Amino acid sequence: QDTKKQNDARVAMGLPITTYEAVLDAFSFHHDRLKDMYSVYSDMLDEVHLRPTMNIFNSLLRTMSIRVARGLDPPAGPWEKLLYSEMHREGVRVNTSTINIYIAVFSAQGMWSQSIAWYEKMRRQGLMPDEETYSLLTSALMDKIDDLLDQIDAVDRREAAVALMSGQTEEELAAAAATPPSINRGAAAAAAAQAASTAASSSSSASSSSSSSIVRQLSPHLTGGNPVHVHRAASAPPTHISKSLLRYSVDQGLTLFLDMKRRGQSFACVYDVALVVLAVRSMQTRDSHPLMQVYDDMLAHGLFPSERACESIIGALTMRPSAVDQQHLARVYADLHDRSLYPHLLDD
């Protein structure tokens, strides 16, 4: 409000702040106009003596994000802290769109820890994540989980090949969980889950699909693991590190889902990542109840899982199917058939 009063008092001295906002917004979509943007920004400060607004900073941030995406600037360069500090110095309160730009920069570079750090900063400042926030985070997390599963899959296959050369029997190889090609990602997740420690199993009693009920029943499934920081190398990290990173990623996915439910929001992308991580978790616990609870809640909100999420659900339910899992699987197949979705999953 103070910034607005200062700007209103100075409009008579030159162009209104809205003109500068419009010009910088137009420039912000062109990575090669950064010098022009700073020229306009300096003129606004030094010549007209207008104070920057949130829209001004968001335009500058948008240009920075494009430059990072094109490899012209480092993702964790000085712009990150400088612009954020400048906003505070000018008394400009950041909004959800501002944080989303930061998250987009780091998510696009696969820098998950930085992305989640900005999400935590958003939470501490009392800002409400929107669909774009969750879409950016869940897309990055899905990519991270897929990458970890592929690494674990490759390591487990190499270990199985070494065991075969050493003369182990087929039964011993099966016990080592050599991944069958027909299962691929589902079995890789099962191998990863073998190393993951778990919290208390979910109660088998039926529960309502309300937000408070789901938060209460799924919260015990968080392992409470700490992030493992590993510098990416040309070769895959050791399998125990990959599995530890996967366990942490599973916790992060479930945390995003619980945060969303506590806020009374419902976004398909967050349901999808919750289904994927709970599918990984259920392959170890052999308890598909939390997985199907989220599935039912998603349908109750008029949403339906993506192809990626459905693939994970089916993989989990067919891994070591119990009678209950077979009933769940029949229901998922019926839902897919009724909606004429993902026909290749039905064919498989």
C-alpha positions as CSV (number, residue, x, y, z in Angstrom):
1,Q,0.0,0.0,0.0
2,D,2.9,2.4,0.8
3,T,4.4,1.6,-2.6
4,K,1.1,2.4,-4.3
5,K,0.8,5.8,-2.5
6,Q,4.3,6.8,-3.5
7,N,3.6,5.9,-7.1
8,D,0.3,7.6,-7.2
9,A,1.9,10.8,-5.9
10,R,4.6,10.7,-8.6
11,V,2.4,9.8,-11.6
12,A,2.3,13.5,-12.6
13,M,6.1,13.5,-12.9
14,G,6.1,11.0,-15.7
15,L,4.6,7.8,-17.0
16,P,2.3,5.8,-14.7
17,I,3.6,2.6,-13.1
18,T,1.2,0.6,-15.2
19,T,3.1,1.6,-18.4
20,Y,6.4,0.3,-16.9
21,E,4.6,-2.9,-15.9
22,A,3.3,-3.4,-19.4
23,V,6.6,-2.7,-21.1
24,L,8.5,-5.1,-18.8
25,D,5.9,-7.7,-19.1
26,A,6.2,-7.6,-22.9
27,F,10.0,-7.8,-22.7
28,S,9.9,-10.6,-20.1
29,F,9.1,-13.3,-22.7
30,H,12.3,-12.6,-24.7
31,H,15.5,-13.8,-23.1
32,D,17.7,-11.5,-25.2
33,R,15.9,-8.3,-23.9
34,L,17.3,-8.4,-20.4
35,K,19.6,-5.4,-20.9
36,D,16.6,-3.4,-22.2
37,M,14.6,-4.5,-19.2
38,Y,17.2,-3.3,-16.7
39,S,17.4,0.0,-18.6
40,V,13.6,0.5,-18.3
41,Y,13.8,-0.6,-14.6
42,S,16.6,1.9,-13.9
43,D,14.8,4.7,-15.6
44,M,11.7,3.9,-13.5
45,L,13.8,4.1,-10.3
46,D,16.2,6.9,-11.0
47,E,14.4,9.2,-13.4
48,V,10.7,8.9,-12.6
49,H,11.3,7.8,-9.0
50,L,8.6,5.2,-9.1
51,R,8.9,2.2,-6.8
52,P,8.8,-1.3,-8.3
53,T,5.7,-3.4,-7.8
54,M,5.2,-7.1,-7.6
55,N,4.3,-7.3,-11.3
56,I,7.6,-5.6,-12.1
57,F,9.6,-8.2,-10.2
58,N,7.6,-11.1,-11.6
59,S,8.5,-9.9,-15.1
60,L,12.2,-9.8,-14.3
61,L,12.0,-13.2,-12.7
62,R,10.2,-14.6,-15.8
63,T,13.0,-13.5,-18.0
64,M,15.6,-15.0,-15.7
65,S,13.7,-18.3,-15.7
66,I,13.7,-18.3,-19.6
67,R,17.5,-17.6,-19.6
68,V,18.1,-20.4,-17.2
69,A,16.0,-22.8,-19.2
70,R,18.1,-21.9,-22.3
71,G,21.3,-22.5,-20.4
72,L,22.3,-18.8,-20.6
73,D,22.5,-18.4,-16.8
74,P,23.1,-20.8,-14.0
75,P,20.0,-22.0,-12.2
76,A,21.3,-21.0,-8.8
77,G,23.0,-17.8,-9.9
78,P,23.1,-14.5,-7.9
79,W,19.8,-13.4,-9.5
80,E,17.9,-15.8,-7.2
81,K,18.8,-14.1,-3.9
82,L,19.4,-10.6,-5.3
83,L,15.9,-10.1,-6.7
84,Y,14.3,-11.7,-3.7
85,S,16.3,-9.4,-1.4
86,E,15.4,-6.4,-3.6
87,M,11.7,-7.2,-3.2
88,H,12.0,-7.2,0.5
89,R,14.0,-4.0,0.5
90,E,11.3,-2.3,-1.6
91,G,8.6,-3.6,0.7
92,V,7.0,-5.7,-2.0
93,R,5.3,-8.8,-0.7
94,V,5.8,-11.8,-2.9
95,N,2.8,-13.8,-4.0
96,T,2.2,-17.4,-5.2
97,S,3.1,-16.4,-8.8
98,T,6.5,-15.2,-7.7
99,I,7.3,-18.4,-5.9
100,N,6.0,-20.4,-8.8
101,I,8.6,-18.8,-11.1
102,Y,11.4,-19.8,-8.7
103,I,10.0,-23.4,-8.5
104,A,9.7,-23.6,-12.3
105,V,13.4,-22.6,-12.7
106,F,14.7,-25.3,-10.4
107,S,12.2,-28.0,-11.4
108,A,13.1,-27.6,-15.1
109,Q,16.8,-28.3,-14.1
110,G,15.9,-31.3,-12.0
111,M,17.0,-29.5,-8.9
112,W,14.4,-31.0,-6.6
113,S,15.8,-29.9,-3.2
114,Q,15.8,-26.2,-4.3
115,S,12.2,-26.6,-5.7
116,I,10.9,-28.0,-2.5
117,A,12.8,-25.3,-0.5
118,W,10.9,-22.6,-2.3
119,Y,7.7,-24.5,-1.7
120,E,8.5,-24.6,2.1
121,K,9.2,-20.9,1.9
122,M,5.8,-20.4,0.4
123,R,4.2,-22.4,3.2
124,R,6.0,-20.4,5.9
125,Q,4.8,-17.1,4.4
126,G,1.2,-18.3,4.5
127,L,0.8,-18.3,0.7
128,M,-1.6,-20.7,-0.9
129,P,-0.2,-23.0,-3.5
130,D,-2.2,-23.1,-6.7
131,E,-2.6,-25.7,-9.5
132,E,0.6,-24.4,-11.2
133,T,2.6,-24.9,-8.0
134,Y,1.5,-28.5,-7.6
135,S,1.9,-29.2,-11.3
136,L,5.5,-28.0,-11.3
137,L,6.4,-29.9,-8.2
138,T,4.7,-33.2,-9.1
139,S,6.1,-33.2,-12.6
140,A,9.6,-32.8,-11.2
141,L,9.0,-35.4,-8.6
142,M,7.6,-37.9,-11.1
143,D,10.7,-37.5,-13.2
144,K,12.9,-37.9,-10.2
145,I,11.1,-41.1,-9.1
146,D,11.3,-42.5,-12.6
147,D,15.0,-41.8,-12.8
148,L,15.6,-43.5,-9.5
149,L,13.6,-46.5,-10.4
150,D,15.5,-46.9,-13.7
151,Q,18.8,-46.6,-11.7
152,I,17.7,-49.3,-9.2
153,D,16.4,-51.5,-12.0
154,A,19.7,-51.3,-13.9
155,V,21.7,-52.1,-10.7
156,D,19.5,-55.0,-9.8
157,R,19.7,-56.5,-13.3
158,R,23.5,-56.2,-13.2
159,E,23.6,-57.9,-9.8
160,A,21.4,-60.7,-11.1
161,A,23.7,-61.2,-14.1
162,V,26.8,-61.4,-11.8
163,A,24.9,-64.0,-9.7
164,L,24.1,-66.0,-12.8
165,M,27.7,-66.1,-13.8
166,S,28.7,-67.2,-10.3
167,G,26.5,-70.3,-10.6
168,Q,23.5,-69.3,-8.4
169,T,20.3,-71.3,-9.0
170,E,17.2,-69.8,-10.6
171,E,15.4,-69.9,-7.2
172,E,18.2,-67.8,-5.7
173,L,18.1,-65.4,-8.6
174,A,14.3,-65.1,-8.1
175,A,14.9,-64.3,-4.5
176,A,17.2,-61.5,-5.5
177,A,14.2,-60.0,-7.5
178,A,15.7,-60.0,-11.0
179,T,13.1,-57.8,-12.7
180,P,11.0,-59.5,-15.4
181,P,10.8,-57.4,-18.6
182,S,7.0,-57.7,-18.6
183,I,6.8,-55.9,-15.3
184,N,9.6,-53.4,-15.7
185,R,8.8,-50.3,-13.6
186,G,6.5,-52.1,-11.2
187,A,9.0,-54.7,-10.2
188,A,11.8,-52.1,-10.0
189,A,9.7,-50.3,-7.5
190,A,9.3,-53.5,-5.5
191,A,13.1,-54.0,-5.5
192,A,13.5,-50.4,-4.3
193,A,10.9,-50.8,-1.6
194,Q,12.8,-53.7,-0.1
195,A,15.3,-51.3,1.4
196,A,12.8,-48.8,2.6
197,S,11.8,-48.7,6.3
198,T,8.1,-48.3,7.0
199,A,5.9,-46.9,9.7
200,A,3.0,-48.6,11.2
201,S,0.7,-50.3,8.7
202,S,-2.6,-48.6,7.9
203,S,-5.7,-49.7,9.8
204,S,-7.9,-52.1,7.8
205,S,-11.1,-50.6,9.0
206,A,-13.2,-48.7,6.5
207,S,-13.0,-45.0,6.6
208,S,-14.8,-42.0,5.0
209,S,-13.3,-40.2,2.0
210,S,-13.3,-36.9,3.8
211,S,-10.1,-34.8,3.7
212,S,-9.6,-35.0,7.5
213,S,-10.0,-38.8,7.4
214,I,-7.5,-39.3,4.6
215,V,-4.9,-37.0,6.3
216,R,-5.3,-38.8,9.6
217,Q,-5.0,-42.3,8.1
218,L,-2.2,-41.6,5.6
219,S,0.1,-39.5,7.9
220,P,1.5,-42.6,9.6
221,H,2.8,-43.8,6.2
222,L,5.4,-41.1,6.2
223,T,8.8,-42.6,7.1
224,G,10.2,-39.3,8.3
225,G,13.4,-39.9,6.4
226,N,15.9,-37.1,5.8
227,P,16.9,-36.0,2.4
228,V,20.1,-37.5,1.0
229,H,22.3,-35.1,-0.9
230,V,24.2,-36.8,-3.8
231,H,26.1,-35.0,-6.5
232,R,24.9,-36.4,-9.9
233,A,27.7,-38.3,-11.7
234,A,27.9,-39.9,-15.1
235,S,27.3,-43.3,-13.6
236,A,24.4,-44.3,-11.5
237,P,24.9,-43.9,-7.7
238,P,25.2,-47.0,-5.6
239,T,21.9,-48.9,-5.2
240,H,21.5,-48.2,-1.5
241,I,21.8,-44.4,-2.1
242,S,19.2,-44.7,-4.9
243,K,16.9,-46.5,-2.6
244,S,17.3,-44.0,0.1
245,L,16.6,-41.2,-2.3
246,L,13.6,-43.1,-3.5
247,R,12.3,-43.4,0.1
248,Y,12.7,-39.7,0.6
249,S,11.0,-38.9,-2.7
250,V,8.1,-41.2,-1.7
251,D,7.7,-39.2,1.5
252,Q,7.8,-35.9,-0.4
253,G,5.1,-37.0,-2.7
254,L,2.8,-38.1,0.1
255,T,3.6,-34.9,2.0
256,L,2.5,-32.8,-1.0
257,F,-0.8,-34.8,-1.1
258,L,-1.5,-34.4,2.6
259,D,-0.7,-30.6,2.4
260,M,-3.2,-30.3,-0.5
261,K,-5.9,-32.2,1.4
262,R,-5.4,-30.1,4.6
263,R,-6.0,-27.0,2.4
264,G,-9.2,-28.5,1.0
265,Q,-7.9,-28.5,-2.5
266,S,-8.2,-31.2,-5.2
267,F,-5.7,-31.2,-8.1
268,A,-5.4,-34.3,-10.4
269,C,-1.6,-33.9,-10.6
270,V,-1.2,-34.3,-6.8
271,Y,-3.5,-37.3,-6.7
272,D,-1.4,-38.9,-9.5
273,V,1.8,-38.5,-7.6
274,A,0.2,-39.8,-4.4
275,L,-1.0,-42.9,-6.3
276,V,2.4,-43.5,-7.7
277,V,4.3,-43.2,-4.4
278,L,1.6,-45.3,-2.5
279,A,1.9,-48.0,-5.2
280,V,5.7,-48.1,-4.5
281,R,5.0,-48.3,-0.8
282,S,2.3,-50.9,-1.1
283,M,4.6,-53.3,-2.9
284,Q,6.6,-53.6,0.3
285,T,3.8,-53.5,2.8
286,R,1.5,-55.7,0.7
287,D,-1.3,-53.4,2.0
288,S,-3.2,-51.8,-0.9
289,H,-5.7,-50.1,1.4
290,P,-4.0,-46.6,1.4
291,L,-3.5,-46.8,-2.3
292,M,-7.2,-47.6,-3.0
293,Q,-8.3,-45.0,-0.5
294,V,-6.7,-42.3,-2.4
295,Y,-8.0,-43.8,-5.7
296,D,-11.6,-43.7,-4.4
297,D,-11.2,-40.2,-3.0
298,M,-9.9,-39.0,-6.4
299,L,-13.0,-40.5,-8.2
300,A,-15.2,-39.0,-5.5
301,H,-13.9,-35.5,-6.5
302,G,-14.8,-36.2,-10.2
303,L,-11.2,-36.8,-11.2
304,F,-9.5,-39.8,-12.7
305,P,-5.8,-41.0,-12.6
306,S,-3.5,-40.4,-15.4
307,E,-2.1,-43.2,-17.5
308,R,1.1,-43.1,-15.5
309,A,-0.8,-43.4,-12.2
310,C,-3.0,-46.2,-13.5
311,E,0.1,-48.1,-14.7
312,S,1.5,-47.9,-11.1
313,I,-1.8,-49.0,-9.5
314,I,-2.0,-52.0,-11.8
315,G,1.6,-52.9,-11.2
316,A,1.2,-52.8,-7.4
317,L,-2.0,-54.8,-7.5
318,T,-0.6,-57.5,-9.7
319,M,2.8,-57.8,-7.9
320,R,1.8,-60.3,-5.2
321,P,-2.0,-60.3,-5.6
322,S,-4.2,-61.3,-2.6
323,A,-7.9,-61.9,-3.0
324,V,-8.5,-58.3,-2.0
325,D,-6.0,-57.0,-4.5
326,Q,-7.7,-59.0,-7.2
327,Q,-11.0,-57.4,-6.3
328,H,-9.4,-53.9,-6.4
329,L,-7.8,-54.8,-9.8
330,A,-11.1,-55.9,-11.3
331,R,-12.7,-52.6,-10.2
332,V,-9.8,-50.5,-11.7
333,Y,-10.1,-52.4,-15.0
334,A,-13.9,-51.9,-14.9
335,D,-13.4,-48.1,-14.3
336,L,-11.0,-48.0,-17.3
337,H,-13.4,-49.9,-19.5
338,D,-16.4,-47.7,-18.6
339,R,-14.4,-44.6,-19.4
340,S,-12.7,-46.1,-22.5
341,L,-9.4,-44.9,-21.2
342,Y,-5.8,-46.3,-21.8
343,P,-6.9,-49.4,-23.9
344,H,-3.4,-50.8,-23.9
345,L,-3.5,-51.3,-20.1
346,L,-6.7,-53.4,-20.6
347,D,-5.0,-55.4,-23.4
348,D,-2.0,-56.1,-21.1
